[in-house]
Amino acid sequence: METDSNFLGVGWTSPVQLDENGQIKMARYEDAVRQSIWTILSTSKGERVMRPNFGCGLQDLVFSSNSASTIGRITSDVRNSLIEWEPRIDVLDVQVMSDREEPNLMLVQINYQVRMTNNRFNLVYPFYIE
C-alpha cells in the first residue's frame, strides 16, 4: 500500500512547520492531497506570479451577498478549480451551506475520491463573506 501511495507525493506542510527534530515537517500521501486542496481554495487567481491562473478565486466573492447566486458561483468555482489543479482526485460533490449561527459564514463541503487509492474523503472549507 505504501508504494502505491508514493504517487500521491510528499511535501512541506502548509503552513510550514518544524517537527520535533527541528526539521521541516512533511505532509505525506493523502494528507498532502488534502493540503493541496486547501492551498487551491485559499489562493486567489493572480496571486502566484509564475502561475497567474492558479487558485480558486474565492476571495473575489468576499463582498458578495449571502444569496443563491453566490452559493452557485462558489460551488462552480470550487469544482472547476479542483478539476483543473488537483489531478490526483475525482470531485464527487461540492455543497455550499450558510451557517445558521453566523450568516456571513459559508461552509464549502467537498467530497472527493483519491484516484490512486479509491479512498473517499470530506473536507469542509470555511469561507466568510461580508
DODRENRO-479822 format. One line per 5 residues: for each residue z, x, y of C-alpha. Coordinates in steps of 0.5 Angstrom, whole numbers, plus 500, padded with zeros to 3 digits. Layout:
BEGIN
Z/X/Y  ...
% end
This chain:
BEGIN
500/500/500  502/505/505  495/509/504  492/502/506  496/501/512
494/508/514  487/505/517  492/501/522  494/507/525  500/511/528
501/512/536  506/512/541  511/506/542  510/502/548  514/503/553
514/511/551  521/512/548  524/518/544  527/518/537  534/521/535
531/528/535  528/528/542  521/527/539  516/521/542  518/515/538
512/513/534  509/506/532  506/505/525  501/501/522  502/493/523
507/495/529  502/499/532  497/493/532  503/488/535  504/493/540
496/494/542  496/486/542  502/487/547  498/492/551  492/488/552
495/482/554  499/486/559  493/490/562  489/487/568  482/488/568
480/494/572  487/497/571  484/503/567  479/507/571  475/509/565
475/502/561  475/497/567  473/491/562  480/493/558  485/488/558
486/480/559  486/479/566  492/474/565  495/477/572  489/474/576
493/467/574  500/468/576  499/464/582  496/458/578  499/451/578
502/449/571  496/445/569  492/443/563  486/447/566  491/453/567
493/453/560  486/452/557  484/458/561  490/462/559  488/460/552
481/462/552  482/469/556  487/471/551  483/469/545  477/472/548
480/479/550  484/480/543  477/479/539  474/484/544  479/489/544
483/489/537  478/489/531  484/490/526  486/483/527  483/476/526
486/471/531  488/465/527  490/461/533  493/461/541  497/456/543
500/456/550  506/452/552  510/450/558  518/452/557  522/446/558
527/449/562  523/454/566  517/450/569  514/457/571  514/460/564
508/459/560  509/461/552  503/464/549  504/464/542  499/468/538
498/467/530  494/473/527  492/476/521  491/483/520  485/484/516
486/490/512  493/487/509  492/480/510  499/479/513  500/474/518
504/475/524  506/471/530  507/474/537  510/470/543  508/473/550
512/470/556  507/469/562  510/467/569  506/463/574  508/461/581
% end
